[in-house]
């Protein structure tokens, strides 16, 4: 992938930024920061179009995944067996039971990206435990910050939802 790849990537970013600028010209209150934000995102998107397995794509996928967020929070307590993790998740959200298959899949996805470690414990009853890695702990900290942000603003969010629902003939979008 040498200079030709880099030149092609940059021209693709330039083409995308030209289209973005055309669209933003129609938007009110576009700031200089907008150019910087979209330039950064355009460069990432162009990179992803050639490499969908880029680490940042997976991380955004983890943060956007309901169960993986809770796994990152639960494992803050330390190493846990999958059965204990499943019981905790089922207790935290009994209206959405999690199958063993889905739990295993989500644990493996986090493990694959180096966010969890999986250890086989060979004692009287051989079993597996999962734990956060330092990398996983740093992402877990961000997830906790997001949860705290949402909690601190829950009144504002509920008020905005009520206003939206009232303005839209009471047709609420439902719970997420």
C-alpha positions as CSV (number, residue, x, y, z in Angstrom):
1,X,0.0,0.0,0.0
2,X,2.5,2.8,-0.7
3,X,2.2,6.3,-2.0
4,X,-0.6,5.3,-4.5
5,X,-2.8,4.1,-1.7
6,X,-2.2,7.3,0.3
7,X,-2.9,9.5,-2.7
8,X,-6.1,7.6,-3.5
9,X,-7.2,7.9,0.1
10,X,-6.6,11.6,0.3
11,X,-8.4,12.2,-3.0
12,X,-11.4,10.2,-1.7
13,X,-11.3,12.4,1.5
14,X,-11.2,15.5,-0.6
15,X,-14.1,14.3,-2.8
16,X,-16.1,13.5,0.4
17,X,-15.3,16.9,2.0
18,X,-16.4,18.7,-1.2
19,X,-19.8,17.0,-1.0
20,X,-20.0,17.7,2.8
21,X,-19.1,21.4,2.2
22,X,-21.9,21.7,-0.4
23,X,-24.4,20.2,2.0
24,X,-23.2,22.4,4.9
25,X,-23.6,25.6,2.9
26,X,-27.3,25.1,3.2
27,X,-27.1,24.7,7.0
28,X,-27.4,27.6,9.3
29,X,-24.6,28.3,11.9
30,X,-21.9,26.2,10.4
31,X,-18.7,26.9,12.3
32,X,-15.0,26.4,11.5
33,X,-15.1,23.5,13.9
34,X,-17.5,21.8,11.5
35,X,-14.8,21.6,8.9
36,X,-12.4,20.1,11.4
37,X,-15.0,17.5,12.7
38,X,-16.1,16.5,9.2
39,X,-12.5,16.3,8.0
40,X,-11.6,14.0,10.8
41,X,-14.7,11.8,10.3
42,X,-14.3,11.8,6.5
43,X,-10.7,10.5,6.8
44,X,-11.9,7.8,9.1
45,X,-14.8,6.8,6.9
46,X,-12.5,6.6,3.8
47,X,-10.1,4.4,5.8
48,X,-13.0,2.2,6.9
49,X,-14.3,1.7,3.4
50,X,-11.1,-0.2,2.7
51,X,-10.8,-1.8,6.2
52,X,-14.1,-2.5,7.9
53,X,-12.2,-4.4,10.5
54,X,-10.4,-1.3,11.8
55,X,-10.3,-1.3,15.6
56,X,-12.3,1.9,16.0
57,X,-15.2,0.4,14.0
58,X,-15.4,-2.5,16.5
59,X,-15.1,-0.2,19.5
60,X,-18.0,1.9,18.3
61,X,-19.9,-1.3,17.8
62,X,-19.2,-2.4,21.3
63,X,-20.4,1.0,22.8
64,X,-23.5,0.8,20.6
65,X,-24.3,-2.8,21.9
66,X,-26.6,-3.0,24.9
67,X,-25.2,-6.2,26.3
68,X,-21.6,-5.4,25.8
69,X,-22.0,-2.1,27.7
70,X,-23.4,-4.0,30.6
71,X,-20.7,-6.6,30.4
72,X,-18.1,-3.8,30.6
73,X,-19.9,-2.5,33.7
74,X,-20.5,-5.8,35.5
75,X,-16.9,-7.0,35.0
76,X,-15.6,-3.9,36.9
77,X,-16.1,-6.1,40.1
78,X,-13.4,-8.5,39.0
79,X,-13.2,-12.0,37.4
80,X,-16.6,-13.7,37.0
81,X,-17.8,-17.0,35.6
82,X,-20.2,-16.8,32.7
83,X,-23.0,-18.3,34.8
84,X,-22.6,-15.5,37.3
85,X,-22.5,-12.9,34.6
86,X,-25.7,-14.2,33.1
87,X,-27.5,-14.3,36.5
88,X,-26.4,-10.6,37.1
89,X,-27.6,-9.5,33.7
90,X,-30.9,-11.4,34.1
91,X,-31.3,-9.7,37.6
92,X,-30.5,-6.3,36.2
93,X,-32.9,-6.6,33.3
94,X,-35.4,-9.4,33.8
95,X,-37.6,-8.2,30.9
96,X,-34.8,-9.0,28.4
97,X,-33.4,-12.5,29.3
98,X,-30.0,-13.2,27.6
99,X,-29.4,-16.6,26.1
100,X,-26.1,-18.4,26.8
101,X,-25.3,-18.2,23.0
102,X,-25.7,-14.4,22.9
103,X,-23.7,-14.0,26.2
104,X,-20.9,-16.2,24.8
105,X,-20.9,-14.3,21.5
106,X,-20.6,-10.9,23.3
107,X,-17.9,-12.1,25.7
108,X,-15.9,-13.4,22.7
109,X,-16.3,-10.1,20.8
110,X,-15.0,-8.2,23.8
111,X,-12.2,-10.7,24.3
112,X,-11.2,-10.5,20.6
113,X,-10.6,-6.8,20.9
114,X,-8.5,-7.2,24.0
115,X,-11.1,-5.7,26.4
116,X,-11.6,-8.9,28.3
117,X,-9.4,-11.8,29.3
118,X,-10.6,-15.3,29.5
119,X,-8.9,-17.6,32.0
120,X,-9.4,-21.4,32.3
121,X,-9.3,-22.3,36.0
122,X,-8.2,-25.9,36.4
123,X,-9.3,-26.7,39.9
124,X,-11.6,-29.5,41.1
125,X,-14.3,-28.3,38.7
126,X,-12.6,-26.8,35.6
127,X,-14.2,-23.5,34.7
128,X,-13.7,-20.2,32.9
129,X,-13.6,-16.7,34.2
130,X,-13.7,-13.4,32.4
131,X,-12.1,-10.2,33.6
132,X,-11.5,-6.7,32.3
133,X,-8.1,-6.0,30.8
134,X,-6.5,-2.5,31.4
135,X,-7.8,-1.6,27.9
136,X,-11.3,-2.9,28.8
137,X,-11.2,-1.0,32.1
138,X,-10.5,2.3,30.3
139,X,-13.5,1.7,28.0
140,X,-15.6,0.7,31.0
141,X,-14.7,4.0,32.6
142,X,-16.1,5.8,29.5
143,X,-19.2,3.7,29.6
144,X,-19.7,4.6,33.3
145,X,-19.2,8.3,32.4
146,X,-21.9,8.0,29.8
147,X,-24.3,6.3,32.2
148,X,-23.6,9.0,34.8
149,X,-24.2,11.7,32.2
150,X,-27.6,10.1,31.3
151,X,-28.6,9.8,34.9
152,X,-27.6,13.4,35.7
153,X,-29.8,14.5,32.8
154,X,-32.7,12.1,33.2
155,X,-35.1,14.9,34.2
156,X,-34.2,16.9,31.1
157,X,-34.5,13.9,28.8
158,X,-37.9,12.9,30.3
159,X,-39.1,16.5,29.9
160,X,-37.9,16.6,26.2
161,X,-39.6,13.2,25.6
162,X,-42.9,14.5,27.1
163,X,-42.7,17.7,25.0
164,X,-42.0,15.7,21.8
165,X,-44.7,13.2,22.5
166,X,-47.2,16.0,23.2
167,X,-46.3,17.8,20.0
168,X,-46.6,14.6,18.0
169,X,-50.2,13.8,19.2
170,X,-49.1,11.7,22.1
171,X,-47.5,9.2,19.7
172,X,-44.5,8.4,21.8
173,X,-41.6,6.5,20.2
174,X,-41.7,4.0,23.0
175,X,-39.0,2.9,25.4
176,X,-35.6,2.1,24.2
